[in-house]
Amino acid sequence: MIEVKPTKRLLYEFISNLRESDLLEFNELYKNSSLDEFYKVCLDENQDTYFLLTDNYLPLALGGAYSCSDFPNQASVWLLCTKYINKNKKELYKYIKNKIDFFKRKYNFLFNYIFKSNFSSLKWLKACGFSVLDTNRADYKLFYFGKGENCFDIRYFTR
């Protein structure tokens, strides 16, 4: 597995090979965006973004933590994977676990929403120490990690 800076060509190839569950999530988030806009998001200085290729230089995963402008000690963590994940799961999970540990040290609160039907990701997030919460959003669950007693009022997400 190789970490590289994303290029527009690699992002196009990445999007073309997304797993079905990740393509649904991508379309939900970026349905009205161009590749140029998505590329800018990936290079945003408020993000800790990583882009992974397989050893054969095929796009594998894109993820990171996007710090909240109003709350710099909080970040939304995210990850999208391609269909090449099946041959690289063990190595990818180890890599992501290290990234999650880094984000836990850097931020006081990490969160994001995930489709309720994405059982493999929910299982993986729980293994990484995240809690999962049903919210008022019918198709999503909130996953979150907080350190300290007063890191964030989770009720903000459940209204």
N, C-alpha and C positions, 0 to 999 in steps of 0.2 A: 504494500500500500504506500502511496506517495502523496504528500501534501503539496499542492501547487496553488499559485494565484489563479483565480478564474479568468478566462478570456471569453469573449463573446462566442467564439466558435465552440469552446468546451461547454459553455452554458447551454447553447442550442442543442448539442449532442446530449447533454445531461437531461434536459427537459424532454427530449425525444425518447429517452429510455427510462423515465420514472416508473416506479412500481404503480400499480393501479391506485392504491390507497394514497400514495404521495401525490399522484397526479390530481386526484380529487381535491386534496388540500391546496396544492399549488394553484389550481384553477379558481378555488374559492378566494384565495388571497390576491392573486395577480390577474384575474380574468380581464380586467380593463387596462392592463399594462403592456407595454412593448418590451421586447428583449432588452432594449437600451435602458429602460427604467429599472428592470430587474437587475441588470448589470450594475447600475448605480447603487442599488440597495446592497448588493454584495460587497461593494467597495466602500460603503459608508463608514466614516471614521468612528461613529458611535457603536459599531459592531465589532465583535471578535469573530470574524468569519473564517471558516476553514473549508477547503475544497479538496476532496480526496479522489485519487485515481487508483485503479487496480494496478498491479505490477505490469499488466499489458497495456497500460495507459488508456483504459476505458473509464468513463466517469462513474464513480461509485456513490459518493455522498457529498452533500453540501449542508453545512450547519453553522451554528454559532450562537452568540448571545448578543442581543440588541439592548443596550442600556436605555432606560427610560429617561427622557430629557428632564422631566420634573423631579425624578427620584433617581439620582445617579448610582445609588447602591442597590438598585433593583434592575433586573434584566429579564427579558423574554428569551428563553432558549428555544431553539428550533433545529430540526433535522429533516432533510429529505433524502431519500435513497433511490437508487436505480434498481433495475431488475438484476444487476450483477451482485447484489448483496448476498444472495444465497451461497455463492462460492467463497465469500469473504466474511461471513458473519462473525466468526470467532475473533479474527484480527480486528475487524471494525468495532465490535463491542468493547474490546480492550482499549482501543484508541479513544473511543467516545467516553468511556468511563474516566480516563485520564483527563479529558477536556472538561467533563462535568465536575470533577474534583477541583480543577483549576478555577472554573466559574464559581464554585461554592466558596472558594477562598477569596475571590475578587469581589463578589456581590453578597449582600445580606439576604436577598430574596430573589429566587428564580421562579419563573412561571411560564405557562402557555396553555393553550387549549389543544385537545386532540379528539379526533372522531371517536365516539364511544365504541364503534365497531373495530377499531384498530387494536385488537387484543394483544398482539405481539409487542407493540410499542408500550402499551399500558403495563404489561408484565415487566418489560425492560426498565421502564421509568421507576417502577416500584423497587426493583433490584438496585437502582442507583440512589435510592434514598428519598425519592419524591413521594409526596402524598397525593392522592387522587380524590377529587371532590366533584359530585354532581352539581351542576349549576342551573341557572334559568335558561341556558341555551340548550335546546332539545337534543341536538345531535352531538354535543361535545361534552367532554369532561375537562375539568381544570386539573392540571398537575402543577405542584408547587413544592418548593423547598425554602425554608426560612431558618436563619440562625438567630438566636436571641429571642427573648420573650416578646418584645414589641417591634418585631421587624416589619410587620404590615398587618393591616386589618383585612383578613381574607373575605369578610362580608362584602367588601367593595366589589368582588367578582361575582357574588351570588345573588345580587339584586335583580 
